[in-house]
Amino acid sequence: MWKKTKVTDQTATGQAGIKKKSKVPGVMITQFMEELPAEKTTPDFTRKPIALTIQEGKYAVFKAIVVGDPTPTVTWSRANGEIIFHPELCEQKYNEASHEYTLEFTKVAPEDADTYKCYATNEYGRAVCTVVLNVIEDASEVRKTLKKRNPDGTREQKPMQADEKVWEILLSADKKDYERICAEYNITDFRRMLKKLNEMKKEREEEIAQFISHIRTLKPIEVKDDDCATIELDIDLKDPSSKMFLYKDGVMVPFSKEDCDGVKHNLKQVGKKYIFTIKKLGKDDAGLYSVDVEGVNVFSTDFKVPEVDFAVKIQEVKAEERQDALFTCVLTAPMSELKWYGKSALLSNSNKHEITVSEDNLIHKLVLRDCMPLDAGIYAAVAGIKSCNAWLVVEADKSADKKTKTARKTTTAGTVNEEDLLRIAKEQQEKYQKEMEEKLEHARKAQAEREVAEAAARLEDQAAKKAEAEAKAAAKARAKAAAKSKKAAAGKDGAEKKKASAEAGTAAGGAGADLEGFEDEEEYDDSFEDSDEEIEGEREDEKEEKEEKGGGGAEGGEAEEGEDGEKGDGKAGKRKKRERAGPLVPDTIIDPGVHFHAGLSDCKAIMGEAAELECKVSSEDCEGIWYKDGAEIKSNEGLTISKEGCFHRLKIHKVTEEFAGKYKFEADGRKTESEIVVEDPPRFEAEELEAFKTPVTVKKGHKAVYKLSYVGREPIKVQWYLDGEELSDESNIKIENSEGSSRLLLLKLQRKDSGEVKIKLKNEFGTMEAYSQLIVLDKPTPPMGPLEIVEASSSVIDFKWRPPKDSGGCKIQNYILERQQVGRNTWKKVGPIGPEGKYRDSDVDHGRRYCYRIRVETEIGISELMETEDIQAGTKAYPGPPSTPKVVSAFKNCISLAWSPPANTGGTNILGYNLEKRKKGSNLWGQVNPPDEMIKGKGYDVKDVIEGVEYEFRVAAINNSGASEYSTPSEFVFARDPKKPPGKVPDLKVTDSTYTTLSLSWTKPKNIEGVEDEAKGYYVEIRPAENTEWDRCNTNAITMTSYTVKGMKSMAMYWVRVIATNDGGEGEPQELDNYILAMPPPVRPRFTDIKTKSFMVVRAGNSARYNINFQASPWPDVIWLKDGVPVSKKVTISNAEGMSQLLIPSAERSDTGIYTIIVKNIVGQETFSIEIRVTDEPKPPGPVEIDENVPGTVTISWTPSPDEKRDDRLHYMVTKRDSNKRSWHPVADHIFNNRYTACNIMPGREYQFRVYAKNDMGSSKHSESPKWLISTKKEKFTVKVPESKACDLKCPPKFLVPLKMHTAPQGYECYMSCAVKGDPTPHVTWLRNNISLNTNTNYFISNTCGVCSLLILRVGPKDTGEYKVVAESGLGRAECSTKLTVRE
């Protein structure tokens, strides 16, 4: 339908001023003053908005372009109410590129339909125009209901009604769920529902396309194992900033975009995937959840919380590697399917996982087959919003070899007592049935009360209708009587008869009304299908009653027998109503009779096994009948029917195909049905399976045979596996499958073929597996090294080794050893030594070396040998070296030494020592003690020395095995008498200092014979003023007479001293006279930048940055001033070592000024100033005028630029253009006033001038003067044409550019060219070896403006030769030649 607006008056009321019309129709202009200033105009529209009629929900825009000086301000208004400006509703914009003012509606709503006005206003006037917006509303009431939004795009905060909810659910549901949803919400017209749903889907797709470019996945709400539920959407948003909303039953749900513990709902975005999470689930979380994007519903999902919990939760399971694991739980209410999670991943039935449910849907099991260490983790079961979890611990098989796969185990970990589970499940089932019965009884009572209330209400309603009908009939009769009484006396008798007839008809109609109440109630209860016909009948009878002018009482009575409200003549087409035979509401409640507490459940029976059906009724005295496929059955040889209290059972002893079908149990008119599906999965015979599990052991090169029979419905797929790899027919593998059995033949087996053998059978009903082991025997591998030597003494060698990597599948019987003495060629057989990998050889000679060969012996054979390394009997243990000898004393004829014994004595006592000496500069060591006399003590006096010679010493220890290695040499020592310590260092002074270092220098102390000897080194020590202990700066003595102390604290106070040292010891320390401060030498501040700017220009709005470097010691104070006043807080000052920076973040004209930096310390101060000018490109000057005061000159004057007052450096430049020279060129610059006189103005020429304002930032736009012209009298112009002389250009041919020599590769192209001149144009001929080429088509010849060229596309040997060009004319002939060489 259309929603149109009423156009309001286009002229605003109450405006003062002059009204005038625009050139654009429909625009009214109001001028505020009588006369406008020069070059000023009132606003006007050059393009006005256009009226729109648009579909609801679409995008709408009004566009307008306005002019006026000064630029007008544009505003919008509407006739009814105010415009709500919001990014999601309506926005006002301006496009600088197109100069368009727009009013945009993101999604037009019916309430946006109105008359809109656009105003353009400046200080001189106002222009206004009107425009109409019409909105076409959506006809679908359902969509209107779903689209109700607030101004910000959100939904109205109210709970959803059932009809709103069902359509939102259907829009996002799968087709397979339509029937269930319609049944749940009582939708019977399925076809009408599909038609309406398709229309709504198309509309929603169009709406979604405005915000979403693509939808990939929409996952319904899903409960996870961590007590939370998620809604997943994989969508591409056109605008990533689009708002998303979450609603529950139509009420907005707040959510957080961060995963916080205290927030129940949160949104997580991963790429293009959006995940809504609901935490801490409870019953209140059930409802319809909807996700909207910018006010458009994208997805809805119905979250239902079943009333179920865990009676028995899953428990922790500890399983061994390759063993099956079982998790079991029991529910409080039947549930056909649980969600099982393994390590947060959803599990399903597969070869690895088997999920089973009991017949009563209470006991749920998860079996993990062939558990491996990787399967360990947390497993969870989720039922509704309840969950439980437990650990699976898989213990690795430590006994198995790492490279040998552990055998599959047939046991199951985590098994529980089945009887206890069944007992608990039975209790829960009875409890659940009791609760359901209570709820059913409560519902029955509520239904009965509701029916009584409804019946009473209907009786009251019918009584009211009856009274109203009687009143209407009486009023009508009185009106007729009054009208007829006025007629003539002749018609009086007829009128009285008619009145009597009308009254009789009314009475009969009243009696009919009394019956209608009961008849209507009967129809309400029993005849729903006839309601449409009854309503049509009512409408037809009402129409007839209006047309009826009168009638007999008999006709009225006959019509009153119809339905409530029906009036007619009793013709065909009227149905006769049934009368209720009895009271409206029964006084007693009839016993419902026998009913089922538990019905039959579908059963899957295995062929050959037993199967049982069971149901429970409410009475123990009830007898029932069993049916199969509609035929009654009784106990026979194959099945037994029994009754135990309330339980009725049918048990099949051995299931066959004939027992498949539908079974029904009927008792007291009640019945329950189920179906037995006979499955025939593959199975093995128990005896053959046990035999198959026995490992098969064969020798290398032999064959192994596996055969196993099975039963099951064909076709059965048979697969054989060896160590997890499927086997197929090959040269060494033969698989033979026959009916009911399969045979595997493995030929020429090797040791590596050992492993697990598996047979797998699979048909439509299931999978069966059986396992066995294959052991291939072979010779063992050699023993494994390395050899571990337990003892190697002079009398025995004891060693051991590791067993072989592979024993060949057999037990080790013996190790066979052979021994060889190193240096001999023969091997001695030691003999078998038993199965232990160790040997003790006591038949050895001290100091000899032996080698051994070791082999492994099993029942299959003897392995290859392992040869050991050489082992020495009684290995000599030499001592370690002693410590470095220390000089105890030194004299000119004796040097005393001492040392410490070695830590490693070699296991025996140290017998003595050998001492050696060496002169400095020599490479030869000489033994000090005699060779046959070792030094017994730990010291020695060396007397064999020469005075003044420098020596070093080393020592070696001796035990029973011999001498050790020598120690490290001692320090060099002079053979001379002890020296005197040196004296104090003179001239100690400070040469340089910084905040962290101090440089010292001094003079070497004097050598005074017998008093102070020469100094060999120096130590520098410092002491902070607050400490009493001296710290030595150098650990080793320095030989230089200068040193730099590092790591000092800035401005700290230190005492410093230097100590001289030599071999005689340390001399007395020499201290500085006064303490020193850790700081550089005092320096007066000075600026170090040679070329420092003193003037800077900055554009307004940009940042101003100025850096200046300086030197000063100690650290100075830095102060910045602007025009003699400290800088404002806006200015940022950054000071670093030797540098200061001034920064104005966003400079303004007010920041212009002289900035001064003051650097001051205790020595002095220094200042520097810089002028910073903040400006912008100037505005152009005003209008330009031209006056002529003096002939030949003009005076150009102009209005100053608005920036002249703010910028004292602003000046002007004048450019000129005349009619003779059309280009502009400057005639004056740096003009600081507003006037300039131009000279040399020629009469008859048209002049024009431009004036520019200029400053430090640049020049402004120009202001142009009017054209200036001084007219002159024109004289007659005559042209004297000089006489022309004929020119003779004839000349003979001549080559201006001759041909060049050419060498071209074979197969490539060659291009020759030359230039020839001549008048008349000469005739050109090309020749090769004096043969003309002009007619040869293999050559491309051209002559363009005297440039003659020849092109050879593919050069060959035949093209080699002399090429000539001949130019001929009537005045002469010219030739030019060249040679072409072809290179292969």
Salt bridges, closest charged atoms under 4 A:
ASP69 OD1 - LYS40 NZ 3.90
GLU88 OE2 - LYS243 NZ 3.85
GLU91 OE1 - LYS93 NZ 3.84
GLU100 OE2 - ARG47 NH1 2.97
GLU104 OE1 - LYS93 NZ 3.43
ASP114 OD2 - ARG78 NE 2.88
ASP138 OD2 - LYS147 NZ 3.57
GLU156 OE1 - LYS158 NZ 3.90
GLU168 OE2 - ARG155 NH2 3.12
ASP177 OD1 - LYS176 NZ 3.54
GLU184 OE1 - ARG180 NH1 3.67
GLU184 OE2 - LYS304 NZ 2.56
GLU203 OE1 - ARG143 NE 3.47
GLU206 OE1 - LYS58 NZ 3.88
GLU207 OE1 - ARG143 NH2 3.07
GLU207 OE2 - LYS147 NZ 3.12
GLU222 OE2 - LYS224 NZ 3.88
GLU232 OE1 - LYS219 NZ 3.74
ASP234 OD1 - ARG216 NH1 3.96
ASP236 OD1 - ARG216 NH1 2.92
ASP236 OD1 - LYS272 NZ 3.52
ASP249 OD1 - LYS165 NZ 3.44
ASP259 OD1 - LYS279 NZ 2.38
ASP285 OD2 - LYS264 NZ 3.19
ASP292 OD2 - ARG149 NH1 2.70
ASP292 OD2 - ARG155 NE 2.91
GLU307 OE1 - LYS439 NZ 3.10
ASP324 OD2 - ARG369 NH1 3.82
ASP324 OD1 - ARG408 NH2 2.97
GLU354 OE1 - ARG369 NH2 2.21
ASP370 OD1 - ARG322 NE 2.93
ASP375 OD2 - LYS352 NZ 2.73
GLU418 OE2 - LYS365 NZ 2.54
GLU427 OE2 - ARG423 NH1 3.38
GLU437 OE2 - HIS597 NE2 2.50
GLU441 OE1 - ARG444 NH1 3.35
ASP461 OD2 - LYS465 NZ 3.71
GLU468 OE2 - LYS472 NZ 3.59
ASP514 OD1 - LYS466 NZ 1.77
GLU521 OE2 - ARG458 NH2 3.15
GLU522 OE1 - ARG580 NH2 3.66
ASP525 OD2 - ARG580 NH2 3.19
ASP530 OD2 - ARG575 NH1 3.87
GLU533 OE1 - ARG575 NE 3.97
GLU534 OE2 - ARG575 NH2 2.94
GLU534 OE2 - LYS577 NZ 3.38
ASP541 OD1 - LYS574 NZ 3.11
GLU545 OE2 - LYS567 NZ 3.74
ASP564 OD2 - LYS465 NZ 3.45
ASP569 OD2 - LYS571 NZ 2.96
GLU614 OE2 - ARG649 NE 2.51
ASP629 OD2 - LYS628 NZ 3.17
GLU644 OE1 - ARG649 NH1 3.06
GLU657 OE2 - ARG713 NH2 2.01
ASP680 OD1 - ARG683 NH1 2.86
GLU690 OE2 - LYS693 NZ 3.99
GLU736 OE1 - ARG743 NH1 3.39
GLU756 OE1 - ARG322 NH2 3.28
GLU769 OE2 - LYS758 NZ 3.90
ASP778 OD2 - LYS700 NZ 3.80
GLU791 OE1 - ARG840 NH1 3.47
ASP798 OD2 - ARG840 NH1 3.22
ASP806 OD2 - ARG751 NE 2.83
GLU818 OE1 - ARG855 NH1 3.12
GLU836 OE1 - LYS838 NZ 3.72
ASP841 OD2 - ARG819 NH1 2.77
ASP843 OD2 - LYS828 NZ 3.44
GLU867 OE1 - ARG853 NE 3.72
GLU916 OE1 - ARG954 NE 2.83
ASP944 OD2 - LYS917 NZ 3.46
GLU950 OE1 - LYS920 NZ 3.48
GLU952 OE2 - ARG918 NH2 2.39
GLU1014 OE2 - LYS1004 NZ 2.69
GLU1021 OE2 - ARG1032 NH2 3.00
GLU1021 OE1 - ARG1057 NH2 2.69
ASP1063 OD2 - ARG976 NH2 3.21
GLU1066 OE2 - ARG1032 NH1 3.21
GLU1068 OE1 - LYS984 NZ 3.92
ASP1151 OD2 - LYS1130 NZ 2.96
GLU1171 OE2 - ARG1173 NH2 3.05
ASP1176 OD1 - ARG1099 NH1 3.30
GLU1177 OE2 - ARG1099 NH1 3.81
ASP1203 OD1 - ARG1206 NH2 2.66
ASP1207 OD1 - ARG1173 NH1 3.48
ASP1208 OD1 - ARG1173 NH1 2.89
ASP1218 OD2 - ARG1245 NH1 3.74
ASP1229 OD1 - HIS1211 NE2 3.97
ASP1229 OD1 - HIS1230 ND1 3.80
ASP1229 OD2 - LYS1254 NZ 3.22
ASP1256 OD2 - ARG1173 NE 3.55
ASP1256 OD2 - ARG1209 NE 2.65
GLU1264 OE1 - ARG1250 NE 2.85
GLU1264 OE1 - HIS1262 NE2 3.54
ASP1359 OD1 - LYS1358 NZ 3.56
GLU1368 OE2 - ARG1373 NH1 2.63
GLU1375 OE2 - ARG1373 NH2 2.54
